[in-house]
Amino acid sequence: MKLIQLYSQVLQEIGEGSSKPFEYTIEKDTPNLSKYIIDGETSKGEKEPIRLFLMYTEFSDFGVEHLLANPERTGYDEEFVGLVSKYKEKFIDGLHMATILFERVGDNKGAFGDVNDTQFMFRLMATLKKILMEIIKQKNINVIDFDPSESSSKEDFGVGRYRLYKLFIKKAFPNAIEVADTERVFFILQ
């Protein structure tokens, strides 16, 4: 396959969001954490089960004001407090954040390394979208947070995982506002 054909296929896939989500089951669901087992499969037909963690952080409107008035006493880093301060008008009804984490399970247990199977990643993002669309309604989520890479450095914000997540979130939530700090990326949903 020529590079231009592959590039066109990738752009079409992201633009249409036409990947079929993987099957998944809920492993745990509490007010602060949801865990899912995603029945992933590579383009070569190999099973690649994935555990998705969605961790929830919630501040009522009073909690947002407390966070801004006493940032040193809350334990949150300066960049998160800066995000809340800058966009506090978006959190009049409180801040409800979902943090996305994935890990491999089974034989390939552990964190993701480099994943070069685009079909697998698009299907994984389609699955994440399906789950998030349900969770956003249930838990009134207005911020999505993720770590763009295992090394969590600003240099990684232009590559791989960050670009994929950003394209996915912008497609799923076109009006989302991106706020990137040195370790994490936040998308404020509108």
C-alpha positions as CSV (number, residue, x, y, z in Angstrom):
1,M,0.0,0.0,0.0
2,K,1.4,3.4,-0.9
3,L,1.9,5.9,1.8
4,I,-0.6,8.3,0.4
5,Q,-3.2,5.6,0.3
6,L,-2.5,4.7,3.9
7,Y,-2.6,8.3,5.0
8,S,-5.9,8.8,3.1
9,Q,-7.4,5.7,4.8
10,V,-6.3,7.0,8.2
11,L,-7.8,10.4,7.7
12,Q,-11.1,8.9,6.4
13,E,-11.3,6.6,9.4
14,I,-10.8,9.4,11.9
15,G,-13.1,11.8,10.0
16,E,-16.0,9.3,9.7
17,G,-15.5,7.6,13.0
18,S,-16.8,4.5,11.3
19,S,-14.8,1.9,13.3
20,K,-16.9,-0.8,15.0
21,P,-16.5,-0.7,18.8
22,F,-15.2,-3.8,20.5
23,E,-17.4,-5.8,22.9
24,Y,-16.9,-4.9,26.5
25,T,-18.1,-5.8,30.0
26,I,-18.3,-3.7,33.2
27,E,-15.9,-5.1,35.7
28,K,-16.6,-2.5,38.5
29,D,-18.7,0.5,38.8
30,T,-18.6,2.8,41.8
31,P,-19.1,6.6,42.3
32,N,-15.3,7.2,41.9
33,L,-14.2,4.5,39.5
34,S,-15.5,2.4,36.6
35,K,-13.5,-0.5,35.2
36,Y,-14.3,-2.2,31.9
37,I,-12.8,-5.2,30.2
38,I,-12.6,-4.6,26.4
39,D,-12.4,-7.6,24.2
40,G,-9.8,-6.2,21.8
41,E,-8.6,-8.0,18.8
42,T,-5.7,-7.0,16.5
43,S,-6.0,-6.7,12.7
44,K,-4.2,-10.1,12.6
45,G,-7.0,-11.7,14.7
46,E,-5.0,-11.9,17.9
47,K,-6.9,-11.4,21.2
48,E,-5.8,-8.2,23.0
49,P,-7.9,-7.7,26.1
50,I,-7.7,-4.2,27.5
51,R,-8.8,-2.8,30.9
52,L,-10.2,0.7,30.8
53,F,-10.3,2.7,34.0
54,L,-12.4,5.8,34.2
55,M,-11.7,7.6,37.5
56,Y,-14.0,10.4,38.5
57,T,-13.2,13.6,40.4
58,E,-16.0,15.8,41.4
59,F,-16.2,19.3,42.9
60,S,-19.5,20.9,43.7
61,D,-19.8,24.6,42.9
62,F,-18.7,25.2,46.6
63,G,-15.8,22.8,46.1
64,V,-14.6,24.7,43.0
65,E,-14.6,27.9,45.1
66,H,-12.8,26.1,47.9
67,L,-10.2,24.7,45.5
68,L,-9.5,28.2,44.1
69,A,-9.4,29.9,47.6
70,N,-7.1,27.2,49.2
71,P,-5.1,25.5,46.4
72,E,-2.2,24.6,48.7
73,R,-4.5,22.7,51.1
74,T,-6.3,20.6,48.4
75,G,-3.3,18.6,47.1
76,Y,-3.9,19.4,43.5
77,D,-1.1,20.7,41.3
78,E,-0.8,24.3,40.2
79,E,-1.6,23.5,36.6
80,F,-4.9,21.8,37.5
81,V,-5.8,24.7,39.8
82,G,-4.9,27.1,37.0
83,L,-7.2,25.2,34.6
84,V,-10.1,25.5,37.0
85,S,-9.4,29.2,37.7
86,K,-9.2,30.1,34.0
87,Y,-12.4,28.3,33.1
88,K,-14.3,28.6,36.3
89,E,-17.4,30.1,34.5
90,K,-17.7,26.6,32.9
91,F,-18.0,25.0,36.3
92,I,-20.9,27.0,37.8
93,D,-22.7,23.7,38.4
94,G,-19.5,22.0,39.6
95,L,-16.6,20.2,38.0
96,H,-17.1,16.6,37.1
97,M,-14.0,15.0,35.5
98,A,-13.3,11.6,34.0
99,T,-9.7,10.5,33.8
100,I,-9.0,7.9,31.1
101,L,-6.4,5.1,31.7
102,F,-5.9,1.9,29.8
103,E,-3.8,-1.2,30.6
104,R,-3.3,-4.5,28.8
105,V,-4.5,-7.7,30.6
106,G,-3.9,-11.3,30.1
107,D,-0.6,-12.4,28.5
108,N,0.4,-8.8,27.6
109,K,-0.4,-7.4,31.0
110,G,0.9,-3.9,31.8
111,A,0.9,-0.5,30.3
112,F,0.7,0.3,26.6
113,G,4.0,0.7,24.7
114,D,4.0,1.6,21.1
115,V,0.9,0.3,19.3
116,N,1.2,0.4,15.6
117,D,-2.1,-1.4,14.7
118,T,-4.2,1.5,13.5
119,Q,-7.3,-0.7,13.0
120,F,-7.0,-1.9,16.6
121,M,-6.5,1.7,17.9
122,F,-9.5,3.1,16.0
123,R,-11.7,0.3,17.3
124,L,-10.4,1.0,20.8
125,M,-11.2,4.7,20.4
126,A,-14.7,3.8,19.1
127,T,-15.3,1.7,22.2
128,L,-14.1,4.5,24.4
129,K,-16.4,6.9,22.7
130,K,-19.4,4.5,23.2
131,I,-18.6,4.2,26.9
132,L,-17.9,7.9,27.4
133,M,-21.2,8.9,25.7
134,E,-23.1,6.8,28.3
135,I,-20.9,8.0,31.3
136,I,-21.1,11.7,30.4
137,K,-24.9,11.6,30.7
138,Q,-24.9,9.4,33.9
139,K,-22.3,11.3,35.8
140,N,-22.6,14.8,34.3
141,I,-19.0,14.8,33.1
142,N,-17.7,18.2,31.9
143,V,-13.9,17.5,31.8
144,I,-12.0,14.6,30.2
145,D,-8.4,14.1,31.4
146,F,-5.8,11.9,29.9
147,D,-2.0,11.3,30.0
148,P,-0.7,11.6,26.4
149,S,2.2,9.2,26.9
150,E,3.9,6.9,29.3
151,S,6.8,9.3,29.7
152,S,4.4,12.3,30.3
153,S,6.6,14.9,28.8
154,K,5.7,18.0,26.7
155,E,7.8,16.5,23.8
156,D,5.2,13.7,23.5
157,F,2.3,16.1,22.8
158,G,3.0,16.1,19.1
159,V,3.1,12.3,18.6
160,G,1.1,9.1,18.6
161,R,-1.2,8.7,21.5
162,Y,-1.8,12.4,22.0
163,R,-2.7,13.0,18.4
164,L,-5.0,10.0,18.4
165,Y,-6.8,11.0,21.6
166,K,-7.1,14.6,20.4
167,L,-8.5,13.6,17.0
168,F,-11.0,11.2,18.8
169,I,-12.1,13.8,21.3
170,K,-12.4,16.6,18.8
171,K,-14.5,14.3,16.5
172,A,-16.7,13.1,19.4
173,F,-17.0,16.5,21.1
174,P,-16.4,19.2,18.5
175,N,-16.8,22.1,20.9
176,A,-14.4,20.8,23.5
177,I,-11.7,23.2,24.7
178,E,-8.3,21.7,24.9
179,V,-6.0,22.6,27.8
180,A,-2.6,20.9,27.8
181,D,-0.1,21.2,30.7
182,T,3.3,19.5,31.1
183,E,1.9,16.1,32.1
184,R,-1.8,15.8,31.2
185,V,-4.3,17.0,28.7
186,F,-7.7,18.2,29.7
187,F,-10.7,18.7,27.4
188,I,-13.5,20.9,28.8
189,L,-16.8,19.7,27.3
190,Q,-19.4,22.3,26.3
